[in-house]
Amino acid sequence: MSIKRVMVATGLLAFATFTQAQQVLTLPDALEYTLKASQAARKAKLEIENGTYRIDEVKSRALPQLNANGTLTDNPILQLTALPGEIVGMPGQTTMVAFGQKWNSGAVVSLSQTLFDQGVFTGLKAARSTREYYQINADLTEEQLIEQVAG
């Protein structure tokens, strides 16, 4: 094949691909695609979700708090201590006595409830205001995207 034929074949293939790739895009389709693909719109939605999590975090400070701790100690070899035999009724001899416990465990569970904390109420108000701000910001971002696409 000559270079000319290769160039013509490549051009025809590119033109055919280009004409097949073009589709009619309606305004509602363009708006829907823009709102789904826009990083600004996704960021605004994530900020709303983040505001909801902040409210849940502040609410959790008013809920009962349960704490549990536990310990378990295993002493495989107990320390031997030399004691005079007079203590155990064997005068003149030294007796080796093990002190301690082979196993030791402990558990502590505590439950607490905050009766009143003004910071929780203030935090809830602030978190709700923040969520409302992010909702308004998301609506504004969506409107701006619609204006840019439709305009």
JOPETA-V362526 format. One record per pair of residues at least 24 apart in sequence whose C-alpha atoms are under 10 Angstrom apart, sorted by the first residue. I is the first residue (numbers start at 1). J is the second residue. Records with the same first field share a line. If there is no record, write none. Layout:
I = J, J
This chain:
27 = 146, 149, 150
28 = 146, 149, 150
30 = 146, 149, 150
31 = 142, 145, 146, 147, 148, 149, 150
32 = 146
34 = 142, 145, 146, 148, 149
35 = 141, 142, 143, 145, 146, 149
38 = 141, 142, 145
40 = 138, 141, 142, 145
41 = 137, 138, 139, 140, 141, 142, 144, 145
42 = 138, 141, 142
43 = 138, 141
44 = 134, 135, 136, 137, 138, 139, 140, 141, 142
45 = 134, 135, 137, 138, 139
46 = 134, 138
47 = 130, 131, 133, 134, 135, 137, 138
48 = 130, 131, 132, 133, 134, 135, 136, 137, 138
49 = 131, 134, 135
50 = 130, 131, 134
51 = 127, 128, 129, 130, 131, 132, 133, 134, 135
52 = 127, 128, 130, 131
53 = 127, 131
54 = 123, 124, 126, 127, 128, 130, 131
55 = 123, 124, 125, 126, 127, 128, 130, 131
56 = 124, 127
57 = 120, 123, 124, 127
58 = 119, 120, 121, 122, 123, 124, 125, 126, 127
59 = 120, 121, 123, 124
60 = 120
61 = 113, 114, 117, 119, 120, 123
62 = 113, 114, 115, 116, 117, 119, 120, 121
63 = 112, 113, 114, 115
64 = 111, 112, 113, 114, 115
65 = 110, 111, 112, 113, 114
66 = 109, 110, 111, 112, 113
67 = 108, 109, 110, 111, 112
68 = 107, 108, 109, 110, 111
69 = 106, 107, 108, 109, 110
70 = 105, 106, 107, 108, 109
71 = 104, 105, 106, 107, 108
72 = 103, 104, 105, 106, 107
73 = 101, 102, 103, 104, 105, 106
74 = 101, 102, 103, 104, 105
75 = 100, 101, 102, 103, 104
76 = 101, 102, 103
77 = 101, 102
78 = 102
